[in-house]
Amino acid sequence: VNRLLYGSAVSKIVWGGDGRPQELIVLKPTDFTFLEFPHEEKLWIQLHNGQILQEFEYIIWQDLTLNTRVGVSRFGLLNNTLKLGITANDYLQKYYENGTLQDGYLKTAIKSSDPNFGDEMSAMWTSKHGGVKNMGKIPVLQLGTEYVSLGKTNVESQVMELLNQQPTQIYQMIGVPPQLVSDMSKSTSFGTGVEETVIGFMTFTMQPYAEELEYELSYKLLRNS
C-alpha cells in the first residue's frame, strides 16, 4: 500500500548480535525523510527521532522512479485525473439529485394573465413526476400541454465521456487489466483470452515488482559480511 500510494515502501532492518537480520519493521511514510546524495549515488533515511539509516539498515521497494533512488506515487501522477473525476461526479449528483432529468420543458397553448401560471404548472409537474419515488410513472398531459424534449446537452455528453474514460486511465497507470476488476465493458476476451490476460498481468506487471523486491532482499539480507 505504501509503495502504491507514496512511491516507496521502506522497512528498517534489525540486526542481531550474530550479524544476521532478526526483524523487519515497516516504516510509515510520515515517520521518515529521504537524504539523497546524488553525486555519490547514496540514499539514506532519517527517522523523525533523528536516527539515520544507511544503505544496509533498511529495505526499500520502489514504484515508479525518476532518479533510480526515490519512488514516485502513481496516485500523485493521477492527481488531476482523480480530481476531475470527483468534480464530474459532484456535478452529476447535483444535476440529477432530485430525480428529474432537466432535458425538456412544458409547452402549453393555454393563455393566462395570471403571473403565477408558469410556476403552478412547473410545481404540478414536479410534484407528479419529479423525485425518485415518481420515476417510471407515465405522465398524463392536460389538454393543450406538450412536453418538448431538449436531449442531452454538450456539457452532459462531455461529462459522461469523461467518467467513462477515467477508469481506463487508472487501470493503465497501475497496470491492471480491466477484466481483472470486473470491468468487461470494452473486453472481447473470454475463455483462453482471459487466461492470456492473467498471464500478461503476471508477466509484465507483477513479475518485475517481485524481482525487484527479491533483489533488494538478497542484496541486503543474504550477505556473507
N, C-alpha and C positions, 0 to 999 in steps of 0.2 A: 504494500500500500504506500509506504513512504517513497519507494522508488518511482511509482507511477505518479503520485501527487507532487512530490518535491524534486524528482530527478535523481536522487541518490538515496540508497538505504545503507546506513552505517551501523556497525556493531563494534563495541570495544572488546578486545581480546584480553582475557585474564590468564596470565601465565603462571604456572605452578613453579615451585622451587626446583623441580627436576627439569625445567626448561620446556615442558610440554604445555599445550593450551588446556586450560581447565574449564573455561566457560566463555560464552559469547553473550554480551549484554547489548541488546538492541537500544540504540540511542534515538531519542525523539529529535526530529529536525529542529525543534525550538531550543534544544539543550546544548547546541554546539555551533561553531562557525568554522569555515574553512580558512586555513592560512596557506596561501599559494606562493610558491617560489618559482615563477615562470622560467627564469634563467637557469635554474638548477633542476627543473622538471620535478620538483618535490611538492607534495601536498600533505600538510599536517592538519590536525584538527585540534581546536581549542575548546575545551568544555567551559561551561559558564562558571564553574568553580575555579577556573584558572589553570586546570591541568592541561598539558599539551600531550597529544598522542602523535607519535611519529609513525613512520611507514609500517612497521611490523607490530604496531599496537592497536590496529583497527582493521576491520574488513569493510570494504566499500563496494557496493553493487550499483553501478551507474546505469542510467537510462540513456537518453539522447545526450550528447555532449558536444560542445563547440570547441573545447580546448584539450580533450582527452583526459581531463582531470576531474572536473566538477560536472555533474549531470544537470540537465535542463528539464523542467517539468513539462510533460506533454499537455497537461491541462492549462498550464500557463501559456503555452503556444496557442491553445484553443480558446483563450480568454475572450477574444472578440466574438468568435462563433457562438460560445455559450451565452454571452451577454445578449447577442442578437436574438438567439432562440428564446431566452427568458422574456425579452421585450415583446417578441411576436406572440408568445403565449399569453402575456398580460393583455395585449391588445385584443386578441380574440376573446378572452374571457370577459373583458369589459364590453366588447361589442355584442356578444351573444348572451350576456349574463341573465337577461330577463326572459330568455327563451323565444324571443321574437326576432326573426331574421329581417333586418331592415332592407329588404330587396324590392320594395314596391310601395305603392300609395293608393289611396281610395279616390276614385273619381266619381262624382255624382252630378246628375242633371238637375237635381232639386235646387231651386233658388231660394235663398233665405236671407232676410235682413238682420237676422239675429247674429251679433258678432261672436257669440259663443258656439255657433252651429258646428264649426270645424272641430273645436275642442271636444264637443259632445260626441261627434262621430268617431273621433280618434279614441276617446275613452271607452266608447261602446265596443269598438273593435278589439281594443287591448284587453278589456275585461272578459271577452268571449273567446279570444284566440291567442292572447299573449300568455307568456309563462309556461313552465314545463308541464303543469297539470292540464293545459289545454292543447298540448301537442297531439297531432293526429286527428283532431276533430275536423269535420267537414264544415267549412264556412258557408253560411247562407246569407246572400246579399239581399238587401232591400231593393225594392223597385227603383230603378234609376241609378243604382250604385254599381260601379265597375272597379275591379281590382287590377291595377296596371303594374305588371312586373318590370323591375328595372334590371334584373340579372346581377351577376357579380360585378363589382367594380374592379378597376385595375389594381387598387390597393389590396383588396381581398385576395385576388389571384396571386399577387406577388408574395403576400404573407403566407399563403398556403404552400406556394412553391418553396419558400424559404424553410418552412417547417419540414417539408419533405426531404430537402437536401441536407438538413442539419445532422440527422443520424448517420448518413453516409460519410460525412466529413469526420465525425467522431470515430466511426469504425476504421476508416483509413488511417487516422492518426495513431490509434492504439494497436492497429494491425490485426483486428479480429474480423473474420468474415461475417457478413450479416446473418447468414444461415445459422451460425452458432449462438446467436442471441435471439433466435426465433423470428427474425425479420426475413420473410420469404417473398416480400413484395416485388423484388426485382430478380428473383432467382429462378433459374430453369434447371437447377441441379437436383436430381433425385437419384436414389439408389447409389450406384457407383460414383455418381457425381458428388454426392455429399461426402462419401469416403475420401475422394481425392481432395476435396476442400479441407477436410480434417487433417489429412497428411500434409498438405501445403501449409496449413497453420502451424502444425508442429515443427515442420522443417524450417520455415522461413521466419517465424515469429518466436516460438518458444525455444528452439534449439540454440540459436545464438545467445539468448539470455542465459540458458543453463550452462553453456560452455564458458561464458564469461565468468559466472559465479564459480564454476568448478576450477578455473584457472586461478582466480583470486584466492580461493580456499587452499588450493595445493601450494601456491607460491608462498603464502604467509603462515600456514599452519603445519604443513608437512615438510619441515626443514630439518637438515642434519645439524645445523648450528643453532 
